[in-house]
Amino acid sequence: MNRKYELKERARRQAETRQRIVEAAVDLHTSIGPARTTISGIAERAGVERHTVYAHFPDELTLFRACSQHWIGRHPLPDIAILDGIDDPVRRLRRALGEMYAWYESVEDELAVLVRDASVIPAEIAAPRPAHLATMADAVSRSWPRRKSVRAAIGHALEFETWRSLVRRQGLSQPQAADAMARLVSSV
């Protein structure tokens, strides 16, 4: 009697191993940083051998892509659609800032490590957050005069380092930081 070979159990185990590797890499990337993360460290944390990591992720770019998707899946960026229907430019900006600033607070420790090590992260992997910020800045700026300086001020207001400076180093509350940035943009 011939039995058809099915990969179901083996495929399930392979998927679980891959997931453990991704989670181990994300944990290391967001705690010690991508610059200090090694394949050996990922393998040890995932409970596999180095060659198993390479079997699932033949190069660093493939691993970074999987990690980035996993991290963004756990921490989705604010939905730009929240700005739909808000015609008043200041209200639109304050809403965007409120959403981004709340997101920054929720991911601050992990994002700070990733930003610190940004120079070692492949540009295409680091791109989702800056691209999202650019799209959000464009969505906010459509209500403002079309001047380069206004768009730049909006982009600056949406940045992680701007939020971190105002809230963490200068001691403003998130609403106060959003108000300060709305006033800045309005004055440009």
C-alpha positions in Angstrom: 0.0 0.0 0.0 1.4 3.4 -1.1 0.9 6.3 1.3 1.1 9.8 0.1 3.8 11.7 1.9 2.5 14.9 3.5 4.6 17.7 4.9 2.0 18.9 7.3 3.7 18.1 10.6 7.1 18.9 9.3 5.8 22.2 7.8 4.2 23.1 11.1 7.4 22.5 13.0 9.4 24.5 10.4 6.9 27.4 10.7 7.2 27.3 14.5 11.0 27.3 14.3 10.9 30.2 11.8 8.6 32.1 14.2 10.9 31.5 17.2 13.8 32.8 15.2 12.0 35.9 14.2 10.7 36.5 17.7 14.2 36.0 19.1 15.7 38.4 16.6 13.0 41.1 17.3 13.6 40.7 21.0 17.4 41.2 20.6 16.9 44.0 18.0 14.6 45.9 20.4 16.7 45.3 23.5 20.4 45.4 22.6 19.9 46.7 19.1 20.5 45.4 15.6 24.1 46.5 15.7 24.9 44.2 18.7 22.7 41.3 17.6 24.5 38.3 16.3 23.3 35.2 14.5 24.7 33.2 17.4 22.7 35.3 19.8 19.5 34.8 17.8 20.1 31.0 17.5 20.7 30.7 21.3 17.6 32.7 22.2 15.5 30.7 19.7 16.9 27.4 20.9 18.3 26.4 17.6 21.7 26.1 15.9 23.2 28.8 13.8 22.8 26.7 10.6 19.1 26.6 11.3 18.9 30.4 11.4 20.7 30.4 8.0 18.4 27.7 6.7 15.4 29.9 7.3 17.1 33.2 6.6 19.9 32.9 4.0 20.9 36.5 4.4 20.5 39.4 6.8 18.1 41.3 4.5 15.6 38.4 4.6 15.8 38.3 8.4 15.4 42.0 8.7 12.3 42.0 6.5 10.7 39.2 8.6 11.6 41.1 11.8 10.2 44.4 10.5 6.9 42.8 9.5 6.6 41.0 12.8 7.4 44.2 14.8 5.0 46.4 12.8 2.4 43.6 13.1 2.7 43.9 16.9 2.8 47.7 16.8 0.8 49.0 13.9 1.4 52.5 12.9 -1.5 54.9 13.3 -4.0 54.8 10.5 -3.9 57.8 8.3 -7.6 57.4 7.6 -8.3 58.9 11.0 -7.6 62.3 9.4 -10.4 61.9 6.8 -13.2 64.3 7.4 -11.2 66.7 9.5 -11.1 69.8 7.4 -9.8 72.3 9.9 -6.0 72.3 9.5 -5.1 72.8 13.2 -7.5 70.1 14.3 -6.2 67.8 11.6 -2.6 68.4 12.8 -3.5 68.0 16.4 -5.2 64.6 15.7 -2.2 63.4 13.7 0.2 64.5 16.4 -2.0 62.9 19.1 -2.0 59.6 17.3 1.7 59.6 16.5 2.7 60.7 20.0 0.5 58.0 21.6 2.2 55.5 19.3 5.6 56.8 20.2 4.9 56.4 23.9 3.7 52.8 23.4 6.9 51.8 21.5 9.4 54.3 22.9 12.0 52.0 24.4 12.1 49.6 21.4 12.0 52.4 18.8 14.8 54.3 20.6 17.1 51.3 20.2 16.1 50.9 16.6 16.6 54.6 15.9 20.0 54.5 17.6 21.1 51.7 15.3 19.4 53.0 12.2 22.8 53.2 10.3 23.1 49.3 10.4 19.5 48.6 9.4 19.1 48.2 5.6 17.4 51.4 4.3 14.5 49.4 2.7 13.8 47.8 6.1 13.8 51.1 8.0 11.6 52.7 5.3 8.1 51.8 6.6 8.2 54.4 9.5 9.7 57.3 7.5 7.4 56.5 4.6 4.4 56.4 6.9 5.5 59.8 8.5 5.9 61.3 5.0 2.4 60.1 4.0 0.9 61.4 7.2 2.7 64.7 6.8 1.4 65.0 3.3 -2.1 64.2 4.5 -1.9 66.8 7.2 -0.3 69.5 5.0 -3.0 69.3 2.4 -5.1 71.6 4.7 -2.2 74.1 5.0 -0.7 76.7 2.6 1.5 74.9 0.1 4.8 76.1 1.3 7.9 74.1 1.7 8.5 75.5 5.2 5.0 74.5 6.4 5.5 71.0 5.1 8.9 70.8 6.8 7.5 72.1 10.1 4.7 69.5 10.0 7.2 66.7 9.2 9.4 67.9 12.1 6.4 67.9 14.4 5.6 64.3 13.6 9.2 63.0 14.2 10.0 60.6 17.1 12.9 62.8 18.2 10.7 65.9 18.3 8.2 64.0 20.5 11.0 62.6 22.7 12.6 66.0 23.1 9.4 67.8 24.1 7.9 65.1 26.3 10.9 63.3 27.8 13.6 66.0 27.9 11.5 69.2 28.2 8.8 67.7 30.4 5.7 68.6 28.4 2.6 66.4 28.4 1.6 64.9 25.1 -1.2 67.5 24.7 1.2 70.3 25.5 3.7 69.0 23.0 1.0 68.7 20.3 -0.1 72.2 21.1 3.5 73.6 20.9 4.0 72.0 17.5 0.6 73.2 16.2 1.6 76.7 17.3 4.9 76.3 15.5 3.3 75.1 12.3 0.7 77.9 12.5 3.5 80.5 12.8 5.4 79.4 9.7 
